[in-house]
Amino acid sequence: MSSEKFNLLSFTGKMKVLHLSWIAFFITFVVWFNHAPLLMAIAKSLGLEPSEVKTLLILNVALTIPARVVIGMLTDRFGPRIVYSSLLAVCSVPCFMFAMADSFEQAAIARFMLGFIGAGFVIGIRMVSEWFPANELGTAEGIYGGWGNFGSAAAAFSLPVVALWFGGDDGWRYAVGVTGILSLLFSVIYYMNVSDTPKGSTYFKPKHIGAMEVTSKGDFYFLLIMKIPMYAALALLTWKLSPEGVKLLSETTALFCYIGLALLFVYEVSHVWKVNKGIFEKPVPEMHQYKFKQVAVLNILYFATFGSELAVVSMLPLFFAETFTLDPVMAGMVASAYAFMNLMSRPGGGWISDRFGRKSTLLILTAGLAVGYFVMSMVGSSWPLWLAVVAAMACSFFVQAGEGAVFAVVPLIKRRLTGQIAGMTGAYGNVGAVTYLTVLSFVDYSTFFLVIAGTAVVGFIALLFMEEPKGHMVEVNEDGSVEMISVS
């Protein structure tokens, strides 16, 4: 753990690692959402139907749910330096594939594969936790998440300009290709300039890579229960791609997907048992235990926070356009106020968490989240546009500050499992997005916002069962010595 002063203007030591990590995350989000601002040009170039455009949007997030879990495990096992660098390099390939696509099928395959880069977020969570002490961790993770997450907004602002600069019908291809080059180049820069831990510190690895470790019999069953919503979300995505939805998959293919998900769940259960069967034979010493309920609560909160952000960012331009009769350009500019808050809100949530306590901060922000979406449910054409924008920005503050506060807690549960915990919590954010967007396809805007407010209330109740991190967590060095890591 580095003890140097926290100075955002510095580019040495732990601050260098923080800056390079948020830039890596920023680039992953630029690549992940590089299609969004160019969809009209892409649709025209490839001759896509509206249903095919919607399918690309679905495919872009489909793989991210399992990817975040897998990347979390790989990060804990091999370290964030090599995993982040590899992810940036490998994902430049489907980025180039998408830029060169000549048909919907080629674009769809590339977009599906690019969902993997959305898992980059969890890698930096582990990296930052290795370099910053507990009293700075919320702030550092908030900066990492908030500034990196702004990559999607940066893509929206910059890529149309890049496409226009290249010009012609293929301008969008060059713009997308540029993001792939950026990702490939930065993979080398990241690998050459960071290390997994400060000099002299130990990088603690999990005993097993196949599944998350738990430390009690009750937590074993709790972990299995918390796996179910992730598979349910993937089944929901399959349904949306089936003949019942956008008709990308045939009925037979969809059936095979359902069977595959069921078999994959059984396979994962077997791995969870293989990794954790020892707890049924011999209790884990108390000093080495952690409570999985802490992870479960954070999963639920990220479902409501990041899940709602992804969903609302997707529908807010259309909401403003239809509610206030705005043209698409104006509606997009107005709606961007929601995402723009990320630059300060997420770091702010982490900073408040560092100063005033993890649980109390989450309780206040989650309550504000529920109230914010309740207010959004009342926005109508009779409202002044400026007041609706203020309501959206106020709501987004609680959403994004809540995200920062959630990941101020994640690294304080069990150090060697931080990547896996971050991966599972991050995956729940995508589960939330899939759930909310599916709800939106059946209800009006007002009900949609009320549903999010309702899940925030559920999150608030779950929070009452979370324990404030305090004291130390225990990890064991390779030589058998015990290291106490402060969490408060």
C-alpha positions in Angstrom: 0.0 0.0 0.0 1.5 3.3 -1.0 1.6 6.0 1.7 2.3 9.0 -0.6 0.0 12.0 -0.5 -3.2 12.0 -2.5 -2.6 14.6 -5.2 -4.6 14.5 -8.4 -2.1 16.7 -10.2 0.7 14.1 -9.6 1.6 11.5 -12.2 3.9 9.4 -10.1 3.5 6.3 -7.8 -0.1 5.5 -6.9 -1.5 8.5 -8.7 0.1 7.4 -11.9 -1.5 4.0 -11.5 -4.9 5.6 -10.9 -4.6 7.9 -13.9 -3.5 5.1 -16.2 -6.3 2.9 -14.9 -9.1 5.4 -15.4 -7.8 6.1 -18.9 -7.8 2.4 -19.7 -11.4 2.2 -18.4 -12.3 5.3 -20.4 -11.0 3.6 -23.6 -13.0 0.4 -22.9 -16.2 2.5 -22.7 -15.3 4.5 -25.9 -14.9 1.1 -27.7 -17.9 -0.5 -26.1 -20.2 2.4 -27.1 -18.5 3.5 -30.3 -21.5 2.4 -32.4 -24.2 4.4 -30.5 -23.6 7.9 -31.9 -23.0 6.4 -35.4 -26.1 4.1 -35.6 -27.9 6.1 -38.3 -24.8 6.0 -40.6 -24.2 2.4 -39.8 -27.8 1.4 -40.6 -27.7 3.3 -43.9 -24.4 1.8 -44.9 -25.4 -1.8 -44.1 -29.0 -1.4 -45.1 -30.3 -2.4 -41.6 -33.9 -2.7 -40.6 -35.0 -1.0 -37.3 -35.3 -4.4 -35.7 -31.7 -5.2 -36.7 -30.5 -1.9 -35.2 -32.2 -2.8 -31.9 -30.6 -6.2 -32.0 -27.1 -4.7 -32.2 -27.9 -2.7 -29.1 -29.0 -5.9 -27.3 -26.0 -7.9 -28.5 -23.6 -5.1 -27.3 -24.5 -5.9 -23.6 -25.3 -9.6 -23.8 -21.8 -11.0 -23.2 -20.9 -8.5 -20.5 -22.8 -10.3 -17.8 -20.7 -13.5 -17.8 -17.6 -11.6 -19.0 -17.5 -9.5 -15.8 -17.5 -12.7 -13.7 -14.8 -14.4 -15.8 -12.6 -11.3 -16.0 -12.9 -10.9 -12.2 -11.6 -14.4 -11.7 -8.8 -13.9 -14.1 -7.8 -10.6 -12.5 -7.5 -12.2 -9.1 -5.5 -15.1 -10.5 -3.1 -13.3 -12.9 -3.1 -9.7 -11.8 -4.7 -6.6 -13.2 -1.7 -5.4 -15.2 -1.6 -8.4 -17.6 -5.4 -8.9 -17.7 -6.2 -5.2 -18.5 -3.5 -5.0 -21.2 -4.7 -8.3 -22.7 -8.3 -7.2 -22.7 -7.5 -3.9 -24.5 -5.4 -5.7 -27.1 -7.7 -8.7 -27.8 -10.9 -6.6 -28.0 -9.4 -4.3 -30.6 -9.9 -7.3 -33.0 -13.7 -7.4 -32.9 -13.6 -3.6 -33.0 -11.8 -3.8 -36.4 -14.2 -6.6 -37.4 -17.1 -4.3 -36.8 -15.5 -1.4 -38.7 -15.1 -3.7 -41.7 -18.5 -5.5 -41.5 -20.4 -5.7 -44.8 -23.5 -7.4 -43.5 -25.8 -7.4 -40.5 -24.5 -10.9 -39.5 -20.9 -9.8 -39.5 -21.8 -6.6 -37.5 -23.9 -8.7 -35.0 -21.0 -11.2 -34.3 -18.5 -8.4 -33.8 -20.9 -6.5 -31.6 -21.6 -9.6 -29.5 -17.8 -10.2 -29.0 -17.3 -6.5 -28.1 -19.5 -7.0 -25.1 -16.5 -8.5 -23.5 -14.7 -5.2 -23.3 -17.4 -4.0 -21.0 -15.9 -6.1 -18.3 -12.8 -4.0 -18.1 -14.2 -2.0 -15.3 -13.7 -4.8 -12.7 -10.0 -5.0 -13.4 -9.2 -1.5 -12.3 -11.2 -1.9 -9.1 -8.7 -4.5 -8.0 -5.7 -2.5 -9.2 -6.8 0.7 -7.4 -7.5 -1.3 -4.2 -3.9 -2.5 -4.2 -2.4 1.0 -4.2 -4.7 3.1 -2.0 -5.4 2.8 1.8 -8.9 2.4 3.2 -9.3 6.1 4.0 -8.7 7.1 0.4 -10.1 4.1 -1.4 -13.6 5.4 -2.0 -12.3 8.6 -3.5 -9.8 6.7 -5.7 -12.3 4.1 -6.9 -14.9 6.9 -7.5 -12.4 8.8 -9.7 -11.6 5.6 -11.5 -15.2 4.7 -12.1 -16.6 8.2 -12.8 -13.9 9.5 -15.1 -13.6 6.1 -16.9 -17.4 5.8 -17.3 -17.4 9.2 -19.1 -15.9 7.4 -22.1 -19.4 6.6 -23.4 -20.3 10.3 -23.4 -16.9 11.2 -24.9 -17.7 8.7 -27.7 -21.0 10.4 -28.3 -19.4 13.8 -28.6 -16.3 13.0 -30.6 -16.9 10.0 -32.9 -19.5 11.8 -35.2 -16.9 14.5 -35.6 -14.2 12.0 -36.5 -16.6 10.3 -39.0 -17.3 13.7 -40.6 -13.6 14.5 -40.7 -12.9 11.3 -42.7 -16.1 12.0 -44.7 -18.0 9.8 -47.2 -20.2 6.7 -46.6 -17.3 5.0 -44.8 -16.6 7.7 -42.3 -18.2 5.7 -39.5 -15.8 2.8 -40.3 -12.7 5.0 -39.8 -14.1 6.4 -36.6 -14.8 2.9 -35.2 -11.4 1.8 -36.4 -9.6 4.7 -34.7 -11.0 3.5 -31.3 -9.6 0.0 -32.0 -6.2 1.5 -32.7 -6.4 3.5 -29.5 -7.3 0.4 -27.5 -4.4 -1.6 -29.0 -1.8 1.2 -28.4 -2.9 1.8 -24.9 -2.6 -1.9 -24.0 1.1 -1.6 -24.6 1.3 1.7 -22.6 -0.6 0.2 -19.7 1.5 -2.9 -19.6 4.8 -1.0 -19.7 3.9 1.6 -17.0 2.0 -0.1 -14.1 2.6 -2.9 -11.6 0.0 -4.9 -9.7 1.2 -3.7 -6.3 3.6 -1.1 -4.8 7.1 -2.4 -4.3 7.3 -4.7 -1.4 3.6 -5.5 -1.2 2.1 -8.9 -1.7 -0.6 -9.6 -4.4 -2.9 -12.0 -2.7 -4.5 -14.6 -5.0 -7.5 -16.9 -4.4 -6.9 -20.5 -3.6 -9.0 -21.5 -6.5 -10.0 -19.8 -9.8 -13.0 -21.9 -10.8 -15.6 -20.2 -8.5 -15.9 -17.7 -5.7 -14.8 -18.9 -2.3 -17.2 -18.7 0.6 -16.5 -19.3 4.3 -19.7 -20.8 5.7 -22.4 -23.4 4.7 -25.1 -20.8 4.7 -23.1 -18.6 2.4 -22.6 -21.5 0.0 -26.3 -21.7 -0.6 -26.6 -17.9 -0.6 -24.0 -17.7 -3.4 -26.0 -20.2 -5.6 -29.2 -18.2 -5.1 -27.4 -15.0 -6.2 -26.2 -16.7 -9.4 -29.8 -17.3 -10.6 -30.7 -13.7 -11.6 -27.6 -13.6 -13.9 -28.8 -16.6 -15.8 -32.3 -15.3 -15.8 -31.1 -12.1 -17.4 -29.2 -14.1 -20.1 -32.4 -16.2 -20.7 -34.3 -12.9 -21.0 -31.8 -11.7 -23.6 -32.3 -14.9 -25.5 -36.1 -14.4 -25.4 -35.7 -10.9 -26.8 -33.6 -12.3 -29.7 -36.0 -15.2 -30.3 -39.1 -15.2 -32.6 -41.0 -13.8 -29.7 -38.8 -10.7 -29.8 -36.6 -9.3 -32.6 -36.5 -12.7 -34.5 -32.7 -12.9 -34.8 -32.7 -16.5 -33.5 -34.9 -19.3 -34.7 -37.2 -21.1 -32.3 -34.8 -24.1 -32.3 -31.7 -22.0 -31.8 -33.4 -20.2 -28.9 -34.3 -23.5 -27.3 -30.7 -24.7 -27.6 -29.6 -21.4 -25.9 -32.0 -22.1 -23.0 -30.8 -25.6 -22.6 -27.2 -24.4 -22.8 -27.8 -21.8 -20.0 -29.4 -24.5 -17.8 -26.4 -26.9 -18.4 -24.0 -24.0 -17.8 -25.7 -23.2 -14.5 -25.4 -26.9 -13.4 -21.7 -26.8 -14.5 -21.1 -23.7 -12.4 -22.9 -25.2 -9.4 -20.5 -28.2 -9.6 -17.5 -25.8 -9.6 -18.8 -23.8 -6.7 -19.1 -27.2 -4.8 -15.6 -28.3 -5.9 -14.1 -25.1 -4.6 -16.1 -24.9 -1.4 -16.8 -28.5 -0.3 -14.1 -28.2 2.4 -16.4 -25.9 4.5 -18.8 -28.9 4.9 -16.0 -31.0 6.3 -14.1 -28.4 8.5 -15.2 -24.9 9.6 -13.2 -22.0 8.4 -11.4 -20.3 11.3 -13.2 -17.1 12.3 -10.3 -14.8 11.5 -10.4 -15.9 7.8 -14.2 -15.7 7.4 -16.1 -13.0 5.5 -19.8 -12.6 5.2 -21.3 -13.1 1.7 -24.3 -11.1 2.6 -22.1 -8.0 2.2 -21.6 -9.0 -1.5 -25.3 -9.7 -1.9 -26.3 -6.3 -0.7 -23.9 -4.6 -3.0 -25.2 -6.7 -5.9 -28.7 -5.4 -5.2 -27.6 -1.8 -4.9 -25.6 -1.9 -8.2 -28.6 -3.5 -9.9 -30.6 -0.4 -8.9 -27.8 2.2 -9.5 -25.7 1.2 -12.6 -28.5 -0.9 -13.9 -30.8 2.1 -14.0 -28.1 4.4 -15.4 -27.5 2.1 -18.4 -31.3 1.8 -19.0 -32.1 5.5 -18.5 -29.2 6.7 -20.7 -30.6 4.4 -23.5 -34.2 5.8 -23.3 -33.8 9.4 -22.0 -33.3 11.1 -25.4 -36.5 9.5 -26.6 -38.3 10.4 -23.4 -37.5 14.0 -23.8 -38.2 14.0 -27.5 -41.7 12.6 -27.0 -42.6 14.4 -23.8 -41.5 17.9 -24.9 -41.8 17.5 -28.7 -38.1 18.1 -29.3 -36.1 17.2 -32.4 -33.6 14.3 -31.9 -30.5 16.5 -31.7 -31.9 18.8 -29.0 -33.3 15.8 -27.1 -29.9 14.1 -27.2 -28.2 17.3 -25.9 -30.7 17.7 -23.1 -30.5 14.0 -22.1 -26.7 14.1 -22.0 -26.9 16.2 -18.8 -27.8 12.9 -17.0 -24.5 11.1 -18.1 -22.4 14.3 -17.7 -22.9 14.2 -14.0 -20.6 11.1 -13.8 -17.5 13.3 -13.8 -18.2 14.6 -10.3 -21.0 12.4 -8.9 -19.2 9.1 -8.7 -16.0 10.5 -7.2 -18.2 12.5 -4.9 -20.0 9.4 -3.7 -16.6 7.7 -3.0 -15.3 10.8 -1.2 -18.4 11.1 1.0 -18.1 7.4 1.8 -14.5 7.8 2.9 -15.4 10.8 5.2 -18.7 9.8 6.7 -18.9 6.0 6.7 -19.8 3.4 4.1 -23.2 2.3 5.3 -24.6 5.7 6.3 -23.6 7.1 2.9 -25.2 4.3 1.0 -28.4 4.6 3.0 -28.7 8.4 2.2 -27.8 8.0 -1.5 -30.2 5.0 -1.9 -33.0 7.0 -0.3 -32.2 9.9 -2.6 -32.2 7.5 -5.6 -35.7 6.3 -4.8 -37.0 9.9 -4.4 -35.3 11.0 -7.5 -36.9 8.4 -9.7 -40.3 9.0 -8.1 -40.0 12.7 -9.1 -38.9 11.6 -12.6 -42.1 9.5 -12.8 -44.1 12.7 -12.4 -42.4 14.7 -15.2 -44.8 15.5 -18.0 -45.4 17.9 -20.9 -46.8 20.5 -18.5 -43.4 20.8 -16.7 -41.0 23.5 -17.9 -38.2 21.8 -19.8 -35.5 23.3 -17.5 -37.2 21.8 -14.4 -37.3 18.4 -16.0 -33.6 18.7 -16.8 -32.8 19.7 -13.2 -34.9 16.7 -12.0 -32.9 14.3 -14.2 -29.6 15.8 -13.1 -30.5 15.6 -9.4 -31.6 12.0 -9.9 -28.4 11.1 -11.7 -26.3 12.6 -8.8 -27.8 10.0 -6.4 -27.5 7.2 -9.0 -23.8 7.8 -9.8 -22.8 8.8 -6.3 -24.4 5.6 -5.2 -22.2 3.7 -7.7 -19.2 5.3 -6.2 -20.2 4.4 -2.7 -20.9 0.8 -3.7 -17.4 0.4 -5.0 -16.0 2.1 -2.0 -17.1 -1.0 -0.1 -16.3 -3.8 -2.6 -12.5 -3.9 -2.0 -13.0 -4.0 1.8 -14.6 -7.4 1.9 -11.9 -9.9 1.1 -8.7 -8.7 -0.7 -7.8 -11.8 -2.6 -11.4 -12.1 -4.0 -11.8 -8.4 -4.9 -11.8 -9.1 -8.6 -14.5 -11.8 -8.3 -16.6 -9.7 -6.0 -16.3 -6.7 -8.3 -17.1 -8.9 -11.3 -20.3 -10.3 -9.7 -21.4 -6.8 -8.5 -20.7 -5.3 -11.9 -22.6 -8.1 -13.6 -25.6 -7.3 -11.5 -25.5 -3.8 -12.9 -26.0 -5.3 -16.4 -28.7 -7.6 -15.1 -30.5 -4.5 -13.8 -30.2 -2.8 -17.2 -31.6 -5.8 -19.0 -34.5 -6.0 -16.5 -35.4 -2.3 -16.6 -35.3 -2.1 -20.4 -37.5 -5.2 -20.7 -39.9 -3.6 -18.3 -39.9 -0.4 -20.4 -41.0 -2.5 -23.4 -44.3 -3.2 -21.6 -45.1 0.0 -19.7 -45.2 3.7 -20.1 -42.3 6.0 -19.0 -44.0 7.0 -15.6 -44.4 3.3 -14.6 -40.8 2.6 -15.7 -39.4 5.2 -13.4 -41.6 4.0 -10.6 -40.3 0.4 -11.0 -36.8 1.7 -10.6 -37.8 3.7 -7.5 -39.4 0.5 -6.1 -36.2 -1.5 -6.6 -34.2 1.3 -4.8 -36.5 0.9 -1.8 -35.7 -2.9 -1.9 -32.0 -1.9 -1.9 -32.5 0.4 1.1 -34.1 -2.4 3.0 -31.3 -4.8 2.1 -28.8 -2.2 3.2 -30.1 -2.4 6.8 -28.5 -5.9 6.9 -25.1 -4.8 5.7 -22.4 -4.3 8.3 -20.1 -1.3 8.3 -16.5 -2.4 7.3 -14.3 -2.0 10.4 -11.0 -3.3 11.8 -9.0 -5.5 9.5 -9.3 -8.3 7.0 -6.9 -11.1 7.2 -4.8 -12.6 4.3 -2.1 -15.2 4.4 1.3 -14.8 2.7 2.9 -17.6 0.7 5.3 -18.2 3.6 2.3 -18.8 5.9 2.6 -15.5 7.8 -0.6 -13.5 8.4 -1.1 -10.0 7.2 -3.7 -7.7 8.6 -5.2 -5.2 6.1 -7.0 -2.2 7.5 -10.5 -1.6 6.3 -11.4 1.5 8.4 
